[in-house]
Amino acid sequence: MASTITFIPQDDDAQRILDEFEQRTGLSADRDGDGARIYELQGDEHRVEIVQTLDEIDPQWTGHMALEAPA
């Protein structure tokens, strides 16, 4: 069963952080009309350390985007 995690960018830095996140993890996002990025996580992708990776990219990432609860 797949689950998703959604990031809602609050500024241009969020776009930069999420672009780098995608490069490092190999994940790709579906994007909605409001700019949110929705990542589907299943199989081996569940092993991606999401928070750890974002912290490595920018320790202040939570100030640049909102996180929607996983579905």
N, CA, C and O atoms as a Tripos MOL2 file, in Angstrom:
@<TRIPOS>MOLECULE
protein
  284   283    71     0     0
PROTEIN
NO_CHARGES

@<TRIPOS>ATOM
      1 N           0.8410   -1.1710    0.0000 N.3       1 MET1
      2 CA          0.0000    0.0000    0.0000 C.3       1 MET1
      3 C           0.8920    1.2420    0.0000 C.2       1 MET1
      4 O           1.8440    1.3370    0.7750 O.2       1 MET1
      5 N           0.5800    2.1550   -0.8490 N.am      2 ALA2
      6 CA          1.3530    3.3920   -0.9690 C.3       2 ALA2
      7 C           0.8660    4.4160    0.0360 C.2       2 ALA2
      8 O          -0.2970    4.4150    0.4410 O.2       2 ALA2
      9 N           1.7780    5.2860    0.4280 N.am      3 SER3
     10 CA          1.4060    6.4330    1.2330 C.3       3 SER3
     11 C           2.0460    7.6470    0.5820 C.2       3 SER3
     12 O           2.9390    7.5170   -0.2550 O.2       3 SER3
     13 N           1.5900    8.8100    0.9650 N.am      4 THR4
     14 CA          2.1250   10.0320    0.3700 C.3       4 THR4
     15 C           2.5380   11.0030    1.4530 C.2       4 THR4
     16 O           2.0640   10.9500    2.5880 O.2       4 THR4
     17 N           3.4310   11.8860    1.0690 N.am      5 ILE5
     18 CA          3.8130   13.0110    1.9130 C.3       5 ILE5
     19 C           3.7630   14.2440    1.0190 C.2       5 ILE5
     20 O           4.2270   14.2090   -0.1200 O.2       5 ILE5
     21 N           3.2060   15.3220    1.5310 N.am      6 THR6
     22 CA          3.0130   16.5320    0.7470 C.3       6 THR6
     23 C           3.7200   17.7000    1.4050 C.2       6 THR6
     24 O           3.5510   17.9550    2.5980 O.2       6 THR6
     25 N           4.5180   18.4090    0.6130 N.am      7 PHE7
     26 CA          5.1780   19.6290    1.0560 C.3       7 PHE7
     27 C           4.5390   20.8060    0.3400 C.2       7 PHE7
     28 O           4.3490   20.7740   -0.8760 O.2       7 PHE7
     29 N           4.2100   21.8420    1.0930 N.am      8 ILE8
     30 CA          3.5820   23.0370    0.5320 C.3       8 ILE8
     31 C           4.5730   24.1870    0.6630 C.2       8 ILE8
     32 O           4.7530   24.7340    1.7510 O.2       8 ILE8
     33 N           5.2240   24.5610   -0.4590 N.am      9 PRO9
     34 CA          6.2240   25.6290   -0.4110 C.3       9 PRO9
     35 C           5.6160   26.9520    0.0330 C.2       9 PRO9
     36 O           4.5100   27.3180   -0.3660 O.2       9 PRO9
     37 N           6.3770   27.6640    0.8760 N.am     10 GLN10
     38 CA          5.9570   28.9630    1.3640 C.3      10 GLN10
     39 C           6.7540   30.0990    0.7290 C.2      10 GLN10
     40 O           6.3670   31.2630    0.8310 O.2      10 GLN10
     41 N           7.8710   29.7630    0.0700 N.am     11 ASP11
     42 CA          8.7140   30.7760   -0.5610 C.3      11 ASP11
     43 C           9.6160   30.1230   -1.6050 C.2      11 ASP11
     44 O           9.5680   28.9100   -1.8080 O.2      11 ASP11
     45 N          10.4390   30.9390   -2.2640 N.am     12 ASP12
     46 CA         11.3280   30.4260   -3.3040 C.3      12 ASP12
     47 C          12.3770   29.4730   -2.7510 C.2      12 ASP12
     48 O          12.8000   28.5570   -3.4570 O.2      12 ASP12
     49 N          12.8060   29.6630   -1.5120 N.am     13 ASP13
     50 CA         13.7840   28.7530   -0.9230 C.3      13 ASP13
     51 C          13.2320   27.3360   -0.8390 C.2      13 ASP13
     52 O          13.9830   26.3700   -0.9770 O.2      13 ASP13
     53 N          11.9470   27.2030   -0.6160 N.am     14 ALA14
     54 CA         11.3360   25.8730   -0.5560 C.3      14 ALA14
     55 C          11.5090   25.1470   -1.8830 C.2      14 ALA14
     56 O          11.7830   23.9470   -1.9040 O.2      14 ALA14
     57 N          11.3520   25.8600   -2.9830 N.am     15 GLN15
     58 CA         11.5360   25.2500   -4.3030 C.3      15 GLN15
     59 C          12.9590   24.7190   -4.4450 C.2      15 GLN15
     60 O          13.1670   23.6080   -4.9330 O.2      15 GLN15
     61 N          13.9300   25.5110   -4.0220 N.am     16 ARG16
     62 CA         15.3400   25.1130   -4.0870 C.3      16 ARG16
     63 C          15.5810   23.8750   -3.2210 C.2      16 ARG16
     64 O          16.2420   22.9310   -3.6510 O.2      16 ARG16
     65 N          15.0490   23.8850   -2.0170 N.am     17 ILE17
     66 CA         15.2350   22.7680   -1.0950 C.3      17 ILE17
     67 C          14.6140   21.4970   -1.6590 C.2      17 ILE17
     68 O          15.2340   20.4340   -1.6150 O.2      17 ILE17
     69 N          13.4000   21.5920   -2.1890 N.am     18 LEU18
     70 CA         12.7310   20.4100   -2.7230 C.3      18 LEU18
     71 C          13.4000   19.9120   -4.0050 C.2      18 LEU18
     72 O          13.4440   18.7060   -4.2490 O.2      18 LEU18
     73 N          13.9160   20.8230   -4.8190 N.am     19 ASP19
     74 CA         14.6600   20.3900   -6.0040 C.3      19 ASP19
     75 C          15.8740   19.5610   -5.5870 C.2      19 ASP19
     76 O          16.1430   18.5120   -6.1710 O.2      19 ASP19
     77 N          16.5960   20.0290   -4.5870 N.am     20 GLU20
     78 CA         17.7670   19.3080   -4.0810 C.3      20 GLU20
     79 C          17.3480   17.9810   -3.4380 C.2      20 GLU20
     80 O          18.0290   16.9680   -3.5970 O.2      20 GLU20
     81 N          16.2340   17.9930   -2.7160 N.am     21 PHE21
     82 CA         15.7020   16.7730   -2.1060 C.3      21 PHE21
     83 C          15.4470   15.7200   -3.1790 C.2      21 PHE21
     84 O          15.7980   14.5540   -3.0020 O.2      21 PHE21
     85 N          14.8450   16.1220   -4.2750 N.am     22 GLU22
     86 CA         14.5540   15.1840   -5.3600 C.3      22 GLU22
     87 C          15.8330   14.6460   -5.9800 C.2      22 GLU22
     88 O          15.9120   13.4640   -6.3160 O.2      22 GLU22
     89 N          16.8340   15.5040   -6.1340 N.am     23 GLN23
     90 CA         18.1120   15.0530   -6.6820 C.3      23 GLN23
     91 C          18.7630   14.0190   -5.7710 C.2      23 GLN23
     92 O          19.2510   12.9930   -6.2450 O.2      23 GLN23
     93 N          18.7740   14.2770   -4.4890 N.am     24 ARG24
     94 CA         19.4440   13.3810   -3.5460 C.3      24 ARG24
     95 C          18.7180   12.0520   -3.3650 C.2      24 ARG24
     96 O          19.3560   11.0100   -3.2170 O.2      24 ARG24
     97 N          17.4010   12.0840   -3.3770 N.am     25 THR25
     98 CA         16.6300   10.8800   -3.0710 C.3      25 THR25
     99 C          16.1920   10.1050   -4.3080 C.2      25 THR25
    100 O          15.8860    8.9160   -4.2180 O.2      25 THR25
    101 N          16.1600   10.7620   -5.4500 N.am     26 GLY26
    102 CA         15.6550   10.1110   -6.6460 C.3      26 GLY26
    103 C          14.1390   10.0760   -6.7140 C.2      26 GLY26
    104 O          13.5710    9.5170   -7.6510 O.2      26 GLY26
    105 N          13.4770   10.6720   -5.7220 N.am     27 LEU27
    106 CA         12.0170   10.7400   -5.7410 C.3      27 LEU27
    107 C          11.5600   11.8280   -6.6980 C.2      27 LEU27
    108 O          12.2560   12.8240   -6.8970 O.2      27 LEU27
    109 N          10.4050   11.6370   -7.2800 N.am     28 SER28
    110 CA          9.8100   12.6960   -8.0920 C.3      28 SER28
    111 C           8.4110   12.9530   -7.5470 C.2      28 SER28
    112 O           7.7610   12.0590   -7.0050 O.2      28 SER28
    113 N           7.9730   14.1720   -7.7030 N.am     29 ALA29
    114 CA          6.7040   14.5850   -7.0980 C.3      29 ALA29
    115 C           5.6470   14.8600   -8.1470 C.2      29 ALA29
    116 O           5.9400   15.2890   -9.2630 O.2      29 ALA29
    117 N           4.4180   14.6030   -7.7570 N.am     30 ASP30
    118 CA          3.2810   15.1360   -8.4940 C.3      30 ASP30
    119 C           3.0960   16.5380   -7.9400 C.2      30 ASP30
    120 O           3.2950   16.7750   -6.7490 O.2      30 ASP30
    121 N           2.7170   17.4600   -8.8030 N.am     31 ARG31
    122 CA          2.5300   18.8390   -8.3570 C.3      31 ARG31
    123 C           1.0890   19.2450   -8.5840 C.2      31 ARG31
    124 O           0.4860   18.9400   -9.6130 O.2      31 ARG31
    125 N           0.5540   19.9430   -7.5920 N.am     32 ASP32
    126 CA         -0.8090   20.4310   -7.7650 C.3      32 ASP32
    127 C          -0.7640   21.8910   -8.1950 C.2      32 ASP32
    128 O           0.3110   22.4830   -8.2820 O.2      32 ASP32
    129 N          -1.9040   22.4580   -8.4590 N.am     33 GLY33
    130 CA         -1.9820   23.8210   -8.9640 C.3      33 GLY33
    131 C          -1.4890   24.8800   -8.0040 C.2      33 GLY33
    132 O          -1.1810   25.9940   -8.4280 O.2      33 GLY33
    133 N          -1.4050   24.5660   -6.7240 N.am     34 ASP34
    134 CA         -0.9460   25.5210   -5.7220 C.3      34 ASP34
    135 C           0.5470   25.4260   -5.4610 C.2      34 ASP34
    136 O           1.0700   26.1200   -4.5890 O.2      34 ASP34
    137 N           1.2420   24.5700   -6.2120 N.am     35 GLY35
    138 CA          2.6810   24.4260   -6.0500 C.3      35 GLY35
    139 C           3.1040   23.3580   -5.0610 C.2      35 GLY35
    140 O           4.2990   23.1200   -4.8860 O.2      35 GLY35
    141 N           2.1460   22.7090   -4.4100 N.am     36 ALA36
    142 CA          2.4920   21.6410   -3.4860 C.3      36 ALA36
    143 C           3.1360   20.4880   -4.2430 C.2      36 ALA36
    144 O           2.8060   20.2250   -5.3990 O.2      36 ALA36
    145 N           4.0480   19.8130   -3.5800 N.am     37 ARG37
    146 CA          4.6900   18.6340   -4.1650 C.3      37 ARG37
    147 C           4.2810   17.4220   -3.3430 C.2      37 ARG37
    148 O           4.4490   17.3770   -2.1240 O.2      37 ARG37
    149 N           3.7370   16.4430   -4.0540 N.am     38 ILE38
    150 CA          3.2070   15.2490   -3.4270 C.3      38 ILE38
    151 C           4.0850   14.0690   -3.8300 C.2      38 ILE38
    152 O           4.2000   13.7350   -5.0090 O.2      38 ILE38
    153 N           4.6980   13.4510   -2.8320 N.am     39 TYR39
    154 CA          5.5830   12.3210   -3.0700 C.3      39 TYR39
    155 C           4.8860   11.0410   -2.6530 C.2      39 TYR39
    156 O           4.3970   10.9210   -1.5300 O.2      39 TYR39
    157 N           4.8470   10.0830   -3.5770 N.am     40 GLU40
    158 CA          4.3010    8.7760   -3.2650 C.3      40 GLU40
    159 C           5.4530    7.9090   -2.7680 C.2      40 GLU40
    160 O           6.4960    7.8090   -3.4140 O.2      40 GLU40
    161 N           5.2520    7.2940   -1.6300 N.am     41 LEU41
    162 CA          6.2840    6.4670   -1.0170 C.3      41 LEU41
    163 C           5.7900    5.0340   -0.9330 C.2      41 LEU41
    164 O           4.7590    4.7550   -0.3210 O.2      41 LEU41
    165 N           6.5290    4.1360   -1.5480 N.am     42 GLN42
    166 CA          6.1870    2.7250   -1.4560 C.3      42 GLN42
    167 C           7.4390    1.8990   -1.6640 C.2      42 GLN42
    168 O           8.4170    2.3890   -2.2280 O.2      42 GLN42
    169 N           7.4250    0.6840   -1.2290 N.am     43 GLY43
    170 CA          8.5600   -0.2090   -1.3960 C.3      43 GLY43
    171 C           9.8230    0.3600   -0.7750 C.2      43 GLY43
    172 O           9.7980    0.8710    0.3440 O.2      43 GLY43
    173 N          10.9350    0.2690   -1.5080 N.am     44 ASP44
    174 CA         12.2260    0.7350   -1.0070 C.3      44 ASP44
    175 C          12.2380    2.2260   -0.7150 C.2      44 ASP44
    176 O          13.0500    2.6910    0.0840 O.2      44 ASP44
    177 N          11.3570    2.9790   -1.3450 N.am     45 GLU45
    178 CA         11.3210    4.4200   -1.1310 C.3      45 GLU45
    179 C          10.9590    4.7600    0.3130 C.2      45 GLU45
    180 O          11.2600    5.8600    0.7760 O.2      45 GLU45
    181 N          10.3250    3.8450    1.0250 N.am     46 HIS46
    182 CA         10.0070    4.0950    2.4290 C.3      46 HIS46
    183 C          11.2730    4.2320    3.2680 C.2      46 HIS46
    184 O          11.2350    4.7870    4.3660 O.2      46 HIS46
    185 N          12.3810    3.7340    2.7580 N.am     47 ARG47
    186 CA         13.6260    3.8130    3.5040 C.3      47 ARG47
    187 C          14.2780    5.1820    3.4260 C.2      47 ARG47
    188 O          15.2250    5.4610    4.1610 O.2      47 ARG47
    189 N          13.7860    6.0290    2.5540 N.am     48 VAL48
    190 CA         14.3390    7.3720    2.4390 C.3      48 VAL48
    191 C          14.1270    8.1030    3.7560 C.2      48 VAL48
    192 O          13.0110    8.1760    4.2700 O.2      48 VAL48
    193 N          15.2040    8.6370    4.2880 N.am     49 GLU49
    194 CA         15.1300    9.4050    5.5310 C.3      49 GLU49
    195 C          14.7660   10.8400    5.1760 C.2      49 GLU49
    196 O          15.6460   11.6720    4.9570 O.2      49 GLU49
    197 N          13.4990   11.1220    5.1220 N.am     50 ILE50
    198 CA         13.0080   12.4010    4.6100 C.3      50 ILE50
    199 C          13.4960   13.5710    5.4610 C.2      50 ILE50
    200 O          14.1150   14.4960    4.9350 O.2      50 ILE50
    201 N          13.2340   13.5470    6.7360 N.am     51 VAL51
    202 CA         13.6060   14.6740    7.5980 C.3      51 VAL51
    203 C          15.1210   14.8400    7.6450 C.2      51 VAL51
    204 O          15.6260   15.9600    7.5660 O.2      51 VAL51
    205 N          15.8420   13.7390    7.7710 N.am     52 GLN52
    206 CA         17.3010   13.8040    7.8140 C.3      52 GLN52
    207 C          17.8580   14.4300    6.5450 C.2      52 GLN52
    208 O          18.7610   15.2640    6.6090 O.2      52 GLN52
    209 N          17.3300   14.0370    5.3990 N.am     53 THR53
    210 CA         17.8010   14.5920    4.1290 C.3      53 THR53
    211 C          17.4990   16.0810    4.0460 C.2      53 THR53
    212 O          18.3540   16.8630    3.6290 O.2      53 THR53
    213 N          16.2910   16.4830    4.4370 N.am     54 LEU54
    214 CA         15.9420   17.9000    4.4060 C.3      54 LEU54
    215 C          16.8120   18.7030    5.3760 C.2      54 LEU54
    216 O          17.2210   19.8200    5.0600 O.2      54 LEU54
    217 N          17.0940   18.1430    6.5480 N.am     55 ASP55
    218 CA         17.9720   18.8150    7.5090 C.3      55 ASP55
    219 C          19.3740   19.0270    6.9420 C.2      55 ASP55
    220 O          19.9960   20.0610    7.1840 O.2      55 ASP55
    221 N          19.8690   18.0490    6.1910 N.am     56 GLU56
    222 CA         21.1910   18.1700    5.5750 C.3      56 GLU56
    223 C          21.2090   19.2590    4.5090 C.2      56 GLU56
    224 O          22.2050   19.9660    4.3550 O.2      56 GLU56
    225 N          20.1190   19.3930    3.7820 N.am     57 ILE57
    226 CA         20.0330   20.4060    2.7230 C.3      57 ILE57
    227 C          19.9290   21.7970    3.3260 C.2      57 ILE57
    228 O          20.6570   22.7080    2.9320 O.2      57 ILE57
    229 N          19.0250   21.9580    4.2800 N.am     58 ASP58
    230 CA         18.8190   23.2550    4.9210 C.3      58 ASP58
    231 C          18.1890   23.0180    6.2890 C.2      58 ASP58
    232 O          17.0220   22.6370    6.3730 O.2      58 ASP58
    233 N          18.9480   23.2380    7.3640 N.am     59 PRO59
    234 CA         18.4110   22.9930    8.7030 C.3      59 PRO59
    235 C          17.1700   23.8250    9.0290 C.2      59 PRO59
    236 O          16.4480   23.5050    9.9730 O.2      59 PRO59
    237 N          16.9180   24.8640    8.2790 N.am     60 GLN60
    238 CA         15.7530   25.7260    8.5060 C.3      60 GLN60
    239 C          14.6120   25.4320    7.5360 C.2      60 GLN60
    240 O          13.7560   26.2890    7.3150 O.2      60 GLN60
    241 N          14.5880   24.2310    6.9520 N.am     61 TRP61
    242 CA         13.6050   23.9110    5.9190 C.3      61 TRP61
    243 C          12.1660   24.0830    6.3980 C.2      61 TRP61
    244 O          11.2940   24.4270    5.6010 O.2      61 TRP61
    245 N          11.9040   23.8530    7.6730 N.am     62 THR62
    246 CA         10.5250   23.9710    8.1620 C.3      62 THR62
    247 C          10.0060   25.4020    8.1060 C.2      62 THR62
    248 O           8.7950   25.6180    8.1620 O.2      62 THR62
    249 N          10.8890   26.3720    7.9980 N.am     63 GLY63
    250 CA         10.4720   27.7560    7.8570 C.3      63 GLY63
    251 C          10.1210   28.1240    6.4340 C.2      63 GLY63
    252 O           9.5960   29.2080    6.1790 O.2      63 GLY63
    253 N          10.4110   27.2220    5.4980 N.am     64 HIS64
    254 CA         10.1890   27.5110    4.0820 C.3      64 HIS64
    255 C           9.0420   26.7170    3.4690 C.2      64 HIS64
    256 O           8.6140   27.0020    2.3510 O.2      64 HIS64
    257 N           8.5440   25.7180    4.2000 N.am     65 MET65
    258 CA          7.4580   24.9060    3.6570 C.3      65 MET65
    259 C           6.6250   24.3190    4.7700 C.2      65 MET65
    260 O           7.0940   24.1350    5.8930 O.2      65 MET65
    261 N           5.3910   24.0290    4.4420 N.am     66 ALA66
    262 CA          4.4990   23.3470    5.3650 C.3      66 ALA66
    263 C           4.4650   21.8800    4.9660 C.2      66 ALA66
    264 O           4.6490   21.5300    3.8010 O.2      66 ALA66
    265 N           4.2290   21.0430    5.9450 N.am     67 LEU67
    266 CA          4.1590   19.6030    5.7270 C.3      67 LEU67
    267 C           2.7410   19.1550    5.9950 C.2      67 LEU67
    268 O           2.1830   19.4040    7.0640 O.2      67 LEU67
    269 N           2.1620   18.4830    4.9990 N.am     68 GLU68
    270 CA          0.8250   17.9380    5.1780 C.3      68 GLU68
    271 C           0.9670   16.5080    5.6870 C.2      68 GLU68
    272 O           1.8780   15.7910    5.2700 O.2      68 GLU68
    273 N           0.1060   16.1000    6.5530 N.am     69 ALA69
    274 CA          0.1730   14.7630    7.1480 C.3      69 ALA69
    275 C           0.1470   13.6860    6.0610 C.2      69 ALA69
    276 O          -0.5670   13.8200    5.0660 O.2      69 ALA69
    277 N           0.9240   12.6260    6.2530 N.am     70 PRO70
    278 CA          0.9220   11.5240    5.2780 C.3      70 PRO70
    279 C          -0.4590   10.9050    5.1450 C.2      70 PRO70
    280 O          -1.2220   10.8130    6.1070 O.2      70 PRO70
    281 N          -0.7530   10.4860    3.9310 N.am     71 ALA71
    282 CA         -2.0540    9.8320    3.6720 C.3      71 ALA71
    283 C          -1.8750    8.3420    3.7050 C.2      71 ALA71
    284 O          -2.8390    7.6000    3.5130 O.2      71 ALA71
@<TRIPOS>BOND
     1     1     2 1
     2     2     3 1
     3     3     4 2
     4     3     5 am
     5     5     6 1
     6     6     7 1
     7     7     8 2
     8     7     9 am
     9     9    10 1
    10    10    11 1
    11    11    12 2
    12    11    13 am
    13    13    14 1
    14    14    15 1
    15    15    16 2
    16    15    17 am
    17    17    18 1
    18    18    19 1
    19    19    20 2
    20    19    21 am
    21    21    22 1
    22    22    23 1
    23    23    24 2
    24    23    25 am
    25    25    26 1
    26    26    27 1
    27    27    28 2
    28    27    29 am
    29    29    30 1
    30    30    31 1
    31    31    32 2
    32    31    33 am
    33    33    34 1
    34    34    35 1
    35    35    36 2
    36    35    37 am
    37    37    38 1
    38    38    39 1
    39    39    40 2
    40    39    41 am
    41    41    42 1
    42    42    43 1
    43    43    44 2
    44    43    45 am
    45    45    46 1
    46    46    47 1
    47    47    48 2
    48    47    49 am
    49    49    50 1
    50    50    51 1
    51    51    52 2
    52    51    53 am
    53    53    54 1
    54    54    55 1
    55    55    56 2
    56    55    57 am
    57    57    58 1
    58    58    59 1
    59    59    60 2
    60    59    61 am
    61    61    62 1
    62    62    63 1
    63    63    64 2
    64    63    65 am
    65    65    66 1
    66    66    67 1
    67    67    68 2
    68    67    69 am
    69    69    70 1
    70    70    71 1
    71    71    72 2
    72    71    73 am
    73    73    74 1
    74    74    75 1
    75    75    76 2
    76    75    77 am
    77    77    78 1
    78    78    79 1
    79    79    80 2
    80    79    81 am
    81    81    82 1
    82    82    83 1
    83    83    84 2
    84    83    85 am
    85    85    86 1
    86    86    87 1
    87    87    88 2
    88    87    89 am
    89    89    90 1
    90    90    91 1
    91    91    92 2
    92    91    93 am
    93    93    94 1
    94    94    95 1
    95    95    96 2
    96    95    97 am
    97    97    98 1
    98    98    99 1
    99    99   100 2
   100    99   101 am
   101   101   102 1
   102   102   103 1
   103   103   104 2
   104   103   105 am
   105   105   106 1
   106   106   107 1
   107   107   108 2
   108   107   109 am
   109   109   110 1
   110   110   111 1
   111   111   112 2
   112   111   113 am
   113   113   114 1
   114   114   115 1
   115   115   116 2
   116   115   117 am
   117   117   118 1
   118   118   119 1
   119   119   120 2
   120   119   121 am
   121   121   122 1
   122   122   123 1
   123   123   124 2
   124   123   125 am
   125   125   126 1
   126   126   127 1
   127   127   128 2
   128   127   129 am
   129   129   130 1
   130   130   131 1
   131   131   132 2
   132   131   133 am
   133   133   134 1
   134   134   135 1
   135   135   136 2
   136   135   137 am
   137   137   138 1
   138   138   139 1
   139   139   140 2
   140   139   141 am
   141   141   142 1
   142   142   143 1
   143   143   144 2
   144   143   145 am
   145   145   146 1
   146   146   147 1
   147   147   148 2
   148   147   149 am
   149   149   150 1
   150   150   151 1
   151   151   152 2
   152   151   153 am
   153   153   154 1
   154   154   155 1
   155   155   156 2
   156   155   157 am
   157   157   158 1
   158   158   159 1
   159   159   160 2
   160   159   161 am
   161   161   162 1
   162   162   163 1
   163   163   164 2
   164   163   165 am
   165   165   166 1
   166   166   167 1
   167   167   168 2
   168   167   169 am
   169   169   170 1
   170   170   171 1
   171   171   172 2
   172   171   173 am
   173   173   174 1
   174   174   175 1
   175   175   176 2
   176   175   177 am
   177   177   178 1
   178   178   179 1
   179   179   180 2
   180   179   181 am
   181   181   182 1
   182   182   183 1
   183   183   184 2
   184   183   185 am
   185   185   186 1
   186   186   187 1
   187   187   188 2
   188   187   189 am
   189   189   190 1
   190   190   191 1
   191   191   192 2
   192   191   193 am
   193   193   194 1
   194   194   195 1
   195   195   196 2
   196   195   197 am
   197   197   198 1
   198   198   199 1
   199   199   200 2
   200   199   201 am
   201   201   202 1
   202   202   203 1
   203   203   204 2
   204   203   205 am
   205   205   206 1
   206   206   207 1
   207   207   208 2
   208   207   209 am
   209   209   210 1
   210   210   211 1
   211   211   212 2
   212   211   213 am
   213   213   214 1
   214   214   215 1
   215   215   216 2
   216   215   217 am
   217   217   218 1
   218   218   219 1
   219   219   220 2
   220   219   221 am
   221   221   222 1
   222   222   223 1
   223   223   224 2
   224   223   225 am
   225   225   226 1
   226   226   227 1
   227   227   228 2
   228   227   229 am
   229   229   230 1
   230   230   231 1
   231   231   232 2
   232   231   233 am
   233   233   234 1
   234   234   235 1
   235   235   236 2
   236   235   237 am
   237   237   238 1
   238   238   239 1
   239   239   240 2
   240   239   241 am
   241   241   242 1
   242   242   243 1
   243   243   244 2
   244   243   245 am
   245   245   246 1
   246   246   247 1
   247   247   248 2
   248   247   249 am
   249   249   250 1
   250   250   251 1
   251   251   252 2
   252   251   253 am
   253   253   254 1
   254   254   255 1
   255   255   256 2
   256   255   257 am
   257   257   258 1
   258   258   259 1
   259   259   260 2
   260   259   261 am
   261   261   262 1
   262   262   263 1
   263   263   264 2
   264   263   265 am
   265   265   266 1
   266   266   267 1
   267   267   268 2
   268   267   269 am
   269   269   270 1
   270   270   271 1
   271   271   272 2
   272   271   273 am
   273   273   274 1
   274   274   275 1
   275   275   276 2
   276   275   277 am
   277   277   278 1
   278   278   279 1
   279   279   280 2
   280   279   281 am
   281   281   282 1
   282   282   283 1
   283   283   284 2
@<TRIPOS>SUBSTRUCTURE
     1 MET1         2 RESIDUE 1 A MET
     2 ALA2         6 RESIDUE 1 A ALA
     3 SER3        10 RESIDUE 1 A SER
     4 THR4        14 RESIDUE 1 A THR
     5 ILE5        18 RESIDUE 1 A ILE
     6 THR6        22 RESIDUE 1 A THR
     7 PHE7        26 RESIDUE 1 A PHE
     8 ILE8        30 RESIDUE 1 A ILE
     9 PRO9        34 RESIDUE 1 A PRO
    10 GLN10       38 RESIDUE 1 A GLN
    11 ASP11       42 RESIDUE 1 A ASP
    12 ASP12       46 RESIDUE 1 A ASP
    13 ASP13       50 RESIDUE 1 A ASP
    14 ALA14       54 RESIDUE 1 A ALA
    15 GLN15       58 RESIDUE 1 A GLN
    16 ARG16       62 RESIDUE 1 A ARG
    17 ILE17       66 RESIDUE 1 A ILE
    18 LEU18       70 RESIDUE 1 A LEU
    19 ASP19       74 RESIDUE 1 A ASP
    20 GLU20       78 RESIDUE 1 A GLU
    21 PHE21       82 RESIDUE 1 A PHE
    22 GLU22       86 RESIDUE 1 A GLU
    23 GLN23       90 RESIDUE 1 A GLN
    24 ARG24       94 RESIDUE 1 A ARG
    25 THR25       98 RESIDUE 1 A THR
    26 GLY26      102 RESIDUE 1 A GLY
    27 LEU27      106 RESIDUE 1 A LEU
    28 SER28      110 RESIDUE 1 A SER
    29 ALA29      114 RESIDUE 1 A ALA
    30 ASP30      118 RESIDUE 1 A ASP
    31 ARG31      122 RESIDUE 1 A ARG
    32 ASP32      126 RESIDUE 1 A ASP
    33 GLY33      130 RESIDUE 1 A GLY
    34 ASP34      134 RESIDUE 1 A ASP
    35 GLY35      138 RESIDUE 1 A GLY
    36 ALA36      142 RESIDUE 1 A ALA
    37 ARG37      146 RESIDUE 1 A ARG
    38 ILE38      150 RESIDUE 1 A ILE
    39 TYR39      154 RESIDUE 1 A TYR
    40 GLU40      158 RESIDUE 1 A GLU
    41 LEU41      162 RESIDUE 1 A LEU
    42 GLN42      166 RESIDUE 1 A GLN
    43 GLY43      170 RESIDUE 1 A GLY
    44 ASP44      174 RESIDUE 1 A ASP
    45 GLU45      178 RESIDUE 1 A GLU
    46 HIS46      182 RESIDUE 1 A HIS
    47 ARG47      186 RESIDUE 1 A ARG
    48 VAL48      190 RESIDUE 1 A VAL
    49 GLU49      194 RESIDUE 1 A GLU
    50 ILE50      198 RESIDUE 1 A ILE
    51 VAL51      202 RESIDUE 1 A VAL
    52 GLN52      206 RESIDUE 1 A GLN
    53 THR53      210 RESIDUE 1 A THR
    54 LEU54      214 RESIDUE 1 A LEU
    55 ASP55      218 RESIDUE 1 A ASP
    56 GLU56      222 RESIDUE 1 A GLU
    57 ILE57      226 RESIDUE 1 A ILE
    58 ASP58      230 RESIDUE 1 A ASP
    59 PRO59      234 RESIDUE 1 A PRO
    60 GLN60      238 RESIDUE 1 A GLN
    61 TRP61      242 RESIDUE 1 A TRP
    62 THR62      246 RESIDUE 1 A THR
    63 GLY63      250 RESIDUE 1 A GLY
    64 HIS64      254 RESIDUE 1 A HIS
    65 MET65      258 RESIDUE 1 A MET
    66 ALA66      262 RESIDUE 1 A ALA
    67 LEU67      266 RESIDUE 1 A LEU
    68 GLU68      270 RESIDUE 1 A GLU
    69 ALA69      274 RESIDUE 1 A ALA
    70 PRO70      278 RESIDUE 1 A PRO
    71 ALA71      282 RESIDUE 1 A ALA
